[in-house]
Amino acid sequence: MLNNLIGFIGISKEWSIAICSACITAGAMYFVADKILFADRIAVTNQYKNEIDNLKSIAQKQDGKLESSALALKQKDAQIFDLKKEISILKDFENAIPEWKKALTEERAKATTLQLNINQALQNSNDLKQALDSCNKENEELKNGNARLKSIIAIYAPMLEKRNELKEIEKNKELAENHISELERDNSVFGHLNAPKIAQLKRISSEYQQQIIQLRQCNK
């Protein structure tokens, strides 16, 4: 190819030899230089590759650390958000504390009043219990007195009945005798007609007298 090119240009043979020699020398030098420098270039390339790999590894580790840091930051952000919520709730509680204190004071006052009412109710209950005990005692005494009175009445009732009966008989006897006296004092034309009635009244008066005697003996 080089000969064809030289022949096409039309230069002399000497120049053709010189050019061919120069080209061969240049090719040989390039080949030698390439062989000598190739090993260094490969070593440098390998070194660069190793450094690149190391940098990639470091970058991957840094990426992992960054991801971990990002995750930790997200967790921190979540914790901060939760803390903010808790702080907001605490602030609400803090704002509500005065109302709670007021409500607590009112409840304590109510509790004190309620305790006083309970104590008063207990005192009233004790007083009522004492009054009830007194009433029960008096009622028991009245029951005992009533029982004694009933027993006395049971004893004296027959006597009283007989006494009343005696008074009634005596009253009837007195009426009969008064009637006899009136009939005996009758001096009218028809006075003799009173004899049977006077006899009957005397018989009744005598029966009354017998009953009176019997009742008086029973009372003794």
C-alpha positions as CSV (number, residue, x, y, z in Angstrom):
1,M,0.0,0.0,0.0
2,L,2.9,2.4,0.9
3,N,4.6,1.5,-2.5
4,N,1.4,2.2,-4.4
5,L,1.1,5.5,-2.6
6,I,4.7,6.5,-3.4
7,G,4.3,5.4,-7.0
8,F,1.1,7.5,-7.2
9,I,2.9,10.6,-5.9
10,G,5.8,10.1,-8.4
11,I,8.8,10.7,-6.2
12,S,12.3,9.3,-6.7
13,K,13.5,5.9,-5.6
14,E,15.8,7.4,-3.0
15,W,13.0,9.3,-1.4
16,S,10.8,6.3,-1.6
17,I,13.4,4.3,0.3
18,A,13.9,7.1,2.8
19,I,10.1,7.4,3.4
20,C,9.7,3.7,3.7
21,S,12.6,3.5,6.2
22,A,11.1,6.4,8.2
23,C,7.7,4.8,8.2
24,I,9.2,1.4,9.3
25,T,11.2,3.2,12.0
26,A,8.2,5.1,13.2
27,G,6.1,1.9,13.3
28,A,8.8,0.1,15.1
29,M,9.2,2.9,17.6
30,Y,5.4,3.0,18.1
31,F,5.3,-0.7,18.6
32,V,8.1,-0.6,21.1
33,A,6.7,2.4,22.9
34,D,3.3,0.8,23.0
35,K,4.7,-2.4,24.4
36,I,6.7,-0.5,27.0
37,L,4.0,1.9,28.0
38,F,1.1,-0.6,27.8
39,A,2.1,-2.3,31.1
40,D,2.2,1.1,32.9
41,R,-1.1,2.1,31.4
42,I,-2.7,-1.2,32.4
43,A,-1.3,-0.8,36.0
44,V,-2.6,2.8,36.1
45,T,-5.9,1.7,34.7
46,N,-6.2,-1.1,37.2
47,Q,-5.3,1.3,40.0
48,Y,-7.9,3.7,38.7
49,K,-10.4,0.9,38.6
50,N,-9.5,-0.2,42.1
51,E,-9.8,3.4,43.3
52,I,-13.1,3.7,41.5
53,D,-14.3,0.4,43.1
54,N,-13.2,1.7,46.5
55,L,-14.9,5.0,45.9
56,K,-18.0,3.1,44.8
57,S,-17.8,0.9,47.9
58,I,-17.3,4.0,50.1
59,A,-20.2,5.7,48.2
60,Q,-22.4,2.7,48.8
61,K,-21.4,2.7,52.5
62,Q,-22.1,6.4,52.6
63,D,-25.4,5.8,50.9
64,G,-26.2,3.2,53.5
65,K,-25.2,5.6,56.2
66,L,-27.2,8.4,54.6
67,E,-30.2,6.1,54.3
68,S,-29.8,5.1,58.0
69,S,-29.4,8.8,58.8
70,A,-32.5,9.6,56.8
71,L,-34.4,6.9,58.5
72,A,-33.1,8.1,61.9
73,L,-34.1,11.6,60.9
74,K,-37.6,10.5,60.0
75,Q,-37.8,8.7,63.3
76,K,-36.6,11.8,65.1
77,D,-39.1,13.9,63.1
78,A,-41.8,11.4,64.2
79,Q,-40.7,11.6,67.8
80,I,-40.5,15.4,67.6
81,F,-44.0,15.4,66.1
82,D,-45.2,13.2,69.0
83,L,-43.4,15.4,71.5
84,K,-45.1,18.5,70.0
85,K,-48.5,16.8,70.3
86,E,-47.7,15.8,73.9
87,I,-46.5,19.4,74.6
88,S,-49.8,20.7,73.0
89,I,-51.8,18.4,75.3
90,L,-49.7,19.4,78.3
91,K,-50.4,23.0,77.4
92,D,-54.1,22.3,77.2
93,F,-53.8,20.6,80.6
94,E,-51.9,23.5,82.0
95,N,-54.5,25.9,80.7
96,A,-57.2,23.7,82.3
97,I,-55.4,23.5,85.6
98,P,-57.0,26.7,87.0
99,E,-60.5,25.4,86.1
100,W,-59.6,22.0,87.7
101,K,-58.4,23.8,90.8
102,K,-61.6,25.8,91.0
103,A,-63.7,22.7,90.4
104,L,-61.7,20.8,93.1
105,T,-62.2,23.7,95.5
106,E,-65.9,23.6,94.9
107,E,-66.0,19.8,95.3
108,R,-64.1,20.1,98.5
109,A,-66.5,22.7,99.8
110,K,-69.4,20.5,98.7
111,A,-67.8,17.5,100.5
112,T,-67.3,19.6,103.6
113,T,-70.9,20.7,103.5
114,L,-72.0,17.1,102.9
115,Q,-69.9,15.9,105.8
116,L,-71.5,18.5,108.1
117,N,-75.0,17.5,106.9
118,I,-74.1,13.8,107.5
119,N,-72.8,14.7,111.0
120,Q,-76.0,16.6,111.7
121,A,-78.1,13.8,110.3
122,L,-76.2,11.3,112.5
123,Q,-76.8,13.6,115.5
124,N,-80.4,13.9,114.6
125,S,-80.5,10.1,114.1
126,N,-79.0,9.6,117.6
127,D,-81.5,12.1,119.1
128,L,-84.3,10.4,117.2
129,K,-83.0,7.0,118.4
130,Q,-82.9,8.2,122.0
131,A,-86.5,9.6,121.6
132,L,-87.6,6.4,120.0
133,D,-86.0,4.4,122.8
134,S,-87.7,6.6,125.4
135,C,-91.1,6.2,123.5
136,N,-90.5,2.4,123.4
137,K,-89.8,2.4,127.1
138,E,-92.9,4.5,127.9
139,N,-94.9,2.3,125.6
140,E,-93.6,-0.8,127.4
141,E,-94.5,0.8,130.7
142,L,-98.0,1.6,129.4
143,K,-98.3,-2.0,128.2
144,N,-97.3,-3.2,131.6
145,G,-99.7,-0.8,133.3
146,N,-102.5,-1.7,130.9
147,A,-101.8,-5.4,131.6
148,R,-101.9,-4.7,135.4
149,L,-105.1,-2.6,134.9
150,K,-106.7,-5.4,132.9
151,S,-105.8,-7.9,135.6
152,I,-107.3,-5.6,138.2
153,I,-110.4,-5.1,136.1
154,A,-110.6,-8.9,135.7
155,I,-110.5,-9.2,139.4
156,Y,-112.9,-6.3,140.3
157,A,-115.2,-6.4,137.3
158,P,-117.4,-9.1,138.7
159,M,-117.6,-7.3,142.0
160,L,-118.5,-4.1,140.2
161,E,-121.1,-5.8,138.1
162,K,-122.6,-7.3,141.2
163,R,-122.5,-3.9,143.0
164,N,-124.3,-2.3,140.0
165,E,-126.7,-5.2,139.9
166,L,-127.3,-4.7,143.7
167,K,-127.9,-1.0,143.2
168,E,-130.3,-1.7,140.3
169,I,-132.2,-4.2,142.5
170,E,-132.3,-1.9,145.4
171,K,-133.6,0.8,143.1
172,N,-136.3,-1.5,141.8
173,K,-137.2,-2.6,145.3
174,E,-137.5,1.0,146.4
175,L,-139.8,1.7,143.4
176,A,-141.9,-1.3,144.3
177,E,-142.3,-0.2,147.9
178,N,-143.1,3.3,146.9
179,H,-145.8,2.0,144.6
180,I,-147.1,-0.2,147.4
181,S,-147.3,2.9,149.7
182,E,-149.2,4.8,147.0
183,L,-151.6,2.0,146.5
184,E,-152.1,1.6,150.3
185,R,-152.8,5.3,150.6
186,D,-155.5,5.2,148.0
187,N,-158.8,5.9,149.9
188,S,-160.9,6.2,146.8
189,V,-164.0,4.1,146.0
190,F,-161.9,1.7,144.0
191,G,-159.1,1.4,146.6
192,H,-160.2,-2.1,147.6
193,L,-159.4,-3.2,144.1
194,N,-155.7,-2.5,144.7
195,A,-155.3,-5.5,147.1
196,P,-154.1,-8.1,144.5
197,K,-151.7,-5.6,142.9
198,I,-150.3,-4.7,146.4
199,A,-149.9,-8.4,147.2
200,Q,-148.0,-8.9,143.9
201,L,-145.8,-5.9,144.5
202,K,-145.0,-7.1,148.0
203,R,-144.1,-10.5,146.6
204,I,-141.8,-8.8,144.1
205,S,-140.3,-6.6,146.8
206,S,-139.6,-9.7,148.9
207,E,-137.9,-11.4,145.9
208,Y,-135.7,-8.2,145.5
209,Q,-134.9,-8.4,149.1
210,Q,-133.7,-12.0,148.8
211,Q,-131.5,-11.1,145.8
212,I,-130.1,-8.2,147.7
213,I,-129.2,-10.4,150.6
214,Q,-127.5,-13.0,148.3
215,L,-125.5,-10.3,146.5
216,R,-124.3,-8.7,149.7
217,Q,-123.2,-12.1,150.9
218,C,-121.3,-12.7,147.7
219,N,-119.6,-9.3,148.0
220,K,-118.4,-10.2,151.4
